[in-house]
Amino acid sequence: MGVSWTAVVIPIAVFLVALVAMFWLRRRIYDRLMRWFERNRWEAGKMLLPTLRTPSILWNLFISAYLGLVVSILPAAWKSPTGKGLWTLFLVSVAVSAVNILSGLTVFYGQKFRMPWHAMLVTRNVVRVIIIIVTLLGVMEVWGVPTTHLFVFVIVVILAAALAFRDTAPNLFAGFQLSATQQIKVGDYIKLETGEEGYVTEIRWNSTHIKALDESIIIVPNSRLLQRTIINYGHPLKQAKEPFRFSSRTHLTELTGLKAKNLRELVDILKMAPDAVVYYHTHRFLEQHHYLTPEPSNDFAIWVSDALGNEVLGERLASVDTFEFPSLGVLRERLVSIIEEYLATRSNGREAMEEREFHFMKSVSAIFPTPYAAHDLREFVEALRKISLGSLYFHIFESRLRLGRGLNDFTIWLKDSLGETELGEEIARLDPYTYTLEGLRSALIQLIEKRIK
Amino acid sequence: MISDYEPIVGRSTIEELRLLATKLSGKVIQNINSTFTGGGVAEILSRMVPLLEQLSVDARWNIIKGSAEFFQVTKKFHNALHGRKEKITDRDFSIFTETSQRNMEEMELYGDIIFVHDPQPVILVSRKKDIGKKWIWRCHIDVSHPNEAVWQFLKPFVVQYDAAVFSAPAFSRQLPIRQFLISPSIDPLSDKNKELPQQTIDSVLAKYGIPKDKPIITQVSRFDYLKDPIGVIEAFELVRKSIDCSLVFAGGTASDDPESDKVLAEVKERAGINPDIHVLLIPPGSDIEINALQRASTIIVQKSLGEGFGLTVSEALWKAKPVVASAVGGIPLQVKNKITGLLSYGIGGTAFALRQLLTNPQYAKWLGENGREHVRYNFLITRHLRDYLLLFLTLEHPQDIIYL
């Protein structure tokens, strides 16, 4: 039986046309992918393309050959196994490519996220097994072998695996997403709605590490990062030469057992009293009533007005602006001189009623470190939101006057360690005695936020 | 739990307590008083010791032993130190000394810091010369005008302590040892101070037949002349002439105070049939009822003639109530005149202050809110805990500025 020439030419023509079309399509897809990877800076993508170069040529050949086979007049007994053979080769080559690509991606991201080596191997092998099983199912389907049992087995294995990795998988995928979208990068200062905050030091395959203000490392599962609202303040600011380590202070009141019932006794004891007494009676109101806008007053002024009924002298003592004095000694001298000037021209005046005498007390301060430390303005302002009022009080009031540093601690650090002279001076000019402690905290935060912007 | 206080005082306050507590690691604090139950000291210790333990401070609590006769003597001492007239005999002193001697021999003194509360166990310090340790005497009593015989008897023991602690500046004496001021405190989570649903408040008002439709002025105190209940009624009557309001005088009688029934009878007689005056005898253990009455009040009065510390004022302020109180005992520490409440000195002044607040509800609200903040920072148990931790640490550091 003779074979018409068309029976040979048409399949070959179909094969050749399909092959040309497939190569053209391959070129277009290749170019598109290349541009997309470039645009999105997906480093892994650049690695993918060379891996696909040879297999994609084979796929073109298999598909073109199959199309040629379909239009050929070969007997069904030949055509069917040949077609199945071509499909099998196609599936196997796709499987080999998938194994190469996914293994490459696993290693790439595993190294990027510092995935432990054994976890990387397990992931790679799991991927390989899945691809082999899926390919096997495909090939069996092509050759008409029943696949139901194997399919059920695979589903069970997948479910078991999903159950086993139910906690890990979301973190892994979240890690991929974080890396792809670049929402959070190493070096960003982030704040989670649940309160954790700090600089991102590492993004691993399953978790992100944040250095908190107390210098501890917070490990946040990646899936949580995607589920929560996050404020990202961006990259670190200028680093200080030395970090600011926040201290705090609390105090105990010590009774001296000394008391005055008139002006002469008051001034005589005041002259002899230790600095801790002067400090206590010029800061007690602020410490106990710091939630109010404080009266610009000291205990001496209040007592002279209320217990002795001498409002003129009370007003003079109240007008002493503690903020103006660089040391407790000078402040004491001023208070003493006001009372002595008054006594020089007038009598001792009235005596306080029983139980309304002036009791001299002193402040015993305990200063202790807090866990908070700041290396730049961002960390500083965030720590400022968190520290106790005792800590704020210590750095602003106590260190300046009681410890004789002359300036508040924040100003000293901003100028000396961070080179933020202007901001430091702005804070030094702020009269803290005219604020509530919370008001003072807000004022400082505003100044620093303004500087950061 | 200590963490339950975090929403009230803030996280940083609790963090600081934990930090201070770590500095006491390895030290045993041995508290000693005369009873595990009844009385203010036992109430404070029953709350304080578990909280110290939660902060990992090894705090323990022991009591001294004594016969009924011994405790009758200590009760007399207590009253005498408060300035009340008491006949103290030589036999009283010898009963006190003999029992104290037995306690000295029998009591195991194992603490690194031995924290003795009130006069009953004061003599235990005599063992200091043998065993050393640090000793603190916590005086919960107003000793500003003590019976001199009792004070002179106790003083040689008091001066052997490393430090003494008083609740108000006026209570301190000139002593050759360090003295500290630590005010008592209220527990915001106790039945007496916790938040209550409106339903509970209404049901207490209904139980005692107190109308809700007009302002309520309340004084919560024992039926005791020192609380000036008749003065309160007189001040109320002056106010009632021009403003429609009710007076609630709620309190209990003390089993150890034979006068209280007499005072109650007098108060009831003075109140007469005035439907606006509610004299309520509240049984012991009715803290929630007291809490509800305070919360239902428009103004709270504490017109005492004498007070130890007067913590009912802090209880009222914590409920953000405007307070009118006498300037006695520890009250001026709690009420800063015209800032966290109003201080008064007599019946007329109290009536004037009440009228001022009833006719200026905005001002009254401002005072009440300031009062609540004042208590939050100065009179809650967390501040008390902090002061105790610092007190223990201060024993090792005699300077005015301590670096921990």
Interface residues (C-beta under 8 A of the other chain):
Chain A: S248 T250 H251 L252 T253 E254 L255 T256 G257 L258 K259 P274 D275 A276 Q288 H289 H290 Y291 L292 D306 E355 R356 E357 H359 M361 K362 S363 V364 S365 A366 I367 F368 T370 K386 I387 S388 L389 G390 S391 R402 L403
Chain B: G10 S12 T13 E15 E16 L19 L20 K23 S144 F166 P169 A170 S172 R173 Q174 L175 R178 Q179 F180 L181 I182 A327 V328 K336 N337 I339 T340 N370 E373 H374 R376 Y377 N378 R386 D387 L390 L391 L393 T394 D400 I401 I402 Y403 L404
